[in-house]
Amino acid sequence: MDNLLEMNINIACADNIRIRLNGKDYRLTPVEDNNPATDNNIPSLTQHVAMLTERLNAFQQQRTAETYRCATNSFLRFIGQDDISLTSIDANIIDNYERHLKARHLAINTRSFYMRVLRTIYNRAVADYHIHDQRPFTQVYTGFAKTRKRAITLAEIQQLSRLQNLTPPESLARDLFLFSLYTRGMAFVDMAYLKPSNLSNGILTYRRRKTGQQLAIRWEQQMQDIIDRHPSHNADYLLPIIKRSNGSERWQYREGQRLVNIMLKPIGQKAGIQQPLTMYVARHSWASIARSLDIPVNIISEGMGHHTERTTHIYLSALDANRIDTMNATIIQAVSNPTAKP
């Protein structure tokens, strides 16, 4: 997510924006560029976030908009107010907010996530409204601490793929996990929004909702087998995650992800896997298995759709898609072949 949090957003929004945030309605008029900051033309924190999220939603970046709202609402709950002026945000209040998050026993990376999001929001305000930068985040942690491994081994995935006597919901959850693995660690949100039109001439093409990057994946028989076992009854979508096209699609995807993640934990236990399973484990596992098969890191990075040095350490130019597809087929065959060595 970091590349999204640091993105350069142009707040040249249209006049008379109406937005709802934190239970309040706002009618917003953006500040003209190069205006000196005054009390009259500096929006409040919630007004500023409302304009940012409006812009993000316009560019189909709903997930990032949600993180902005989530971090803002957490901060406002801490200060016990419905709103705060941007010029009131200083190092003291941010330091106390971090202490508050620690007292709630939030993990260090969760705390850092809130701080990075708020820092991005604040820095955008400094740039857009020419307010004095009080550098409120210099004393709080905004890095990435090492966490326990999320990947599982090839042998464990083989055990998962061979599980029998699963209920229909369990079978779907297991197969969605495998579908993510087979499609180079595709995120659940991207799986949910796949349309039949994304599949053409043996190639699955989609655009990552997180980064906007377009990826193309060769369609393999194991992917088709999952589609055949779990046909979608909504003609608009390829997988049976979004069942109704009625405006509640985003809620359906998020609820579907929540239910699948709940279902995966006992499924993993049935397969003898100690690591708690989530859909995110599939993405980590694809990269881990690829590395165990001696596939170069730059090819793994390209296959997963990473495009920043900080995230993926890509150090070569764009690769031939056929090499990535060949690598992906190798991983899928290894999962499907019980005799393959982990």
N, C-alpha and C positions, 0 to 999 in steps of 0.2 A: 504493500500500500504506500510505501514511502514516496515513490515517485509521484503518486497522486496528491499526497499531502503537500508536496513542495511545488506543485504545478503553478504556473503563472497565470492567474485568472484575471481577465480584463473586466472591470466592473463598469463598463459603459453601457449599463442596462437602460431599457426604455423607461420613460417617465411613468408615474402612476402605477408602480408595481404594487399589487396587493398580495400579501403573504401571511400565513398563519404559523406562528412558532411559539412553543411553550404555552399554548392555550390562549394566545393573544393575536389579534389581527392588526396588521400594520399597512399603512399606505406610504410608500417610500419614493423619494425623489433623490437620485444619486447626486453626489457632489461633483461639480465641474473639475476637470483636471487642472492642476496648478493653482487652485484656490488656496490661500493660506487658511490654516485650521482655525476655526473659531467655535465657540460653544454652540452657535446656531447651525453650523453646517457639518458638525461631526455627529454621525448616528450613534446610537447606543450599541452595546454588544449584540443584543438580539436583533436589532435592525440591520446591523452589518452582516450578521450570519444569515439573516433572511435573504439579503441580496446575493450573498455568495451561493447559498443553496438554490436560489432561483436560477442563477447562471449555470450551476452544475446540472440541475435537472434539465435545463434546455439542451445540454450537450449529452444527455443520457448517462450522467454520472451520479445516479441515484444513491449508489452505495457510499460514495464519498460524501454526498450531501447528508446522508444519515449519520455518518461519523461526526460531522460538524455539529449537527443538532444534539447528538448523544453527549459529546464532550461539553457542549455549552450548557445543556440542562444539568449535567453532573456538577459543573462549576457553580451554577446558580443555586442549586440545592445546598452546596457547601456554604455559600455566603448568606443564604437565607433571604434572598431577594428575587424579585421577578426580572430584574434587569440591572445593569451597571454601566456606567460611562466607560468608554474605552480608555480615557485618560486616567481613570482610577486604578487601572490594572498595573501594579508595580511588583517589584521583587518580593516584598513582604507578603502580599496577599497570595502570590503564587507559591512561595515557600510554605505558607500555612496550609494551602490546598494540598500540596504534596504530603505534608504531615498527616492531614486528614485522610488521604487515601491509604497511607501506611497504617493508620490506626484501624482502618476497615479491613486490613489484612489482604489488600489487593496485591497480586503478584507484581514484581518489579517491572516486567514488560507491559503489564496492563497500565500501571502508573505512568510509565514512559510514553505509552500510546496516547493517553489523555494529554500529557504535556506537549507532545509533538503536534497534535491536532490544534490545541489552543495556541501554540506558538505560530503555526501557520496562519490561523485566523488573525492573530494580533499583528504579525508582520505584514499581512495584506492590508490591514487598516493603516499601518504606518505609511505604506506606499501610496494608498489611495487617498488618504485624508490629510497627509503631511503633518501628522501629530508627532510630538517629541517621543522618540524611542527610549523608553525607560529600561530596556533590556531586562525584562522581568524573568526571563527563563535561564539566565546564565548560571544560577546556583542550583537548579534542579536537574535530575537525571533524565536525559532524552535519548539514551543509547539503546542498544539491544544486548540484553544479557543472554548468555547461553542457557538453553533449556534442555530438558531431557529429549532424547531422540523421539521422533514421531514415526519414522519409517519402520516397516516390518520386513522380514526377509522373504526371499523368493519361496523358500520352503513353507513358510507360514501362509503365503498367498495361495500356494498350491493346495494346502489343506483347506483354506477358505473356499476355493473354487470347487472342491470335491465334496463339500458338505451335502448330505442327503436329508430327506424328511423335514425340509423347512416348510413353514407355513407360507401362504402366498405373500403376505407382507414381508416376511423374513427373506424370501427368495428375491423379491424386488429390491430390498435394501442391499443384499449381498451383490446382486447383479449391477446395481447402480454404482456401487463401489468399484466393481471390476470394470464397468464401462469407463469410469473416470481413469482408471489405470491404463486401460487399452487405448484411450485417446490422449495419452501423454500427460496425464494428470489434469484433465479438464476440470475447472471449477464447477461446483454444483449449480451456481447461477447460470453459467453458460450452457450446461447440460439442460437445465429446465427450459431455456428459451430456444433450444434448437428447433428448427422448422424442417419439414420434409424438403423444402427448397434448398436447405443447406447441403443436402446430399445430392451430388450430380456426377455422373460418369465415374463412379467409384472413388470420388474425393469428397470428404466432409470439410466444408469451408465455413468458418465462423469468425466473428470478431469478438475478442475478449472484452467483456463489459468493464473490467477493471482498468485496462490500459488502452483500449481501442485498437489494439494490434490485431491484424487479421492473420489467421493460421489456416493451413490446409493439411489435412491428414488423410492418408490413404485408407479407404474403408476395408476392414478385414472381416473374415467370416465370423470371428468371435463377437464382433460388434453386432453383426446382423442377427446372430443367434439370440442375443439379448433382446433386440427389437422384436424378434419373432415370439420370444417367450412372454414378453410384456408389451403387447401392442397398445398404442395410445388410442383412446376413443375420442380424443379431440383432434380433428383433422389439422388444426393449426400447428400442432407440436409433435415432434418426433418421439419423445419419451412421455410416459404417463405420469408426469409430475404436475403440470398445469392442466387441470381437467376441464376447466370452464373458461371461455373467453368472454368475461363479463365485467372487466375492469378491476377484478381482484387478483390479477395474475401475480403481482409482486407478493401479496400476502400468501398466495398458494405456494409459491416457490419457497418462501421462508418457512412456512409451516411444514412443507414437504421435507426440507433440509433438517428441521428440528426432529421430525419423526424418524427419518432415516438414521440420524445420528443416535437417537435413543435405541433404535432397533439393532444397530451395529454392535453395540457393546455386548449383549448376550450372545449374539452370533459369533463374535470373536472368541468368547469363552468356550462355546461349543467346539470351535476349531482348535482349542488349546493355545490361543494367542494371549499372552499376558498383557501386551500393550493394548490399552483401551482404543478401540477403533472409532474413527470418525471419517467423514469424507475427505478431510484434509490429509489424513494419513495416506490416502491413495496417491496424492500428488507427491508427497515426500518419498513414498515407496517407489514410485516410478523412477525418480531420479537416483535413489539408492541402488535399485536393481541394475539400472543402466550402468552405474559406476562399477558395480561388482562384476559386470560383464566386460569390463575394460573399455567401455565407450568413452571417448574423450569428453572432457567437461564442456568444451565449447559446443559440441554437437548436442549434449544434454540441454544446455542453456537455450540453444536455438529451438530445440524441439518443444520446450516448455513455454516458449513465447516470452522469455525475459528479454528486456532490452536496455537495462541500465547496468553499468559496471558495478555499482554498489550491491545490486541484487544478484547478479548472475556471473559477474567476472568474465563477460564475453570479451575476447581479445582478438577475434578474427572477423573478417568480413562475412556477409551473408553466405550461408551454406547451400549446397544443392539439396533441394527438398527430397530427392530420391534417396540420399544418404540417410536422412532422418527417418523416412518411412521404412527403409530397410532395417534400421536400428530398432524402430518400434515393433516391427514384425518379429524381430529376434526376441524381444521381451515378451510379446504375447505368446509366442510359441513356447518359450521357457515356462511361462505360467501354466499353459495348457498341457505340457508334457511332464508327466509324473516322474520320469527318469532324469529330468534335467537337474543338474547339480546347483545348489544355492550358492 
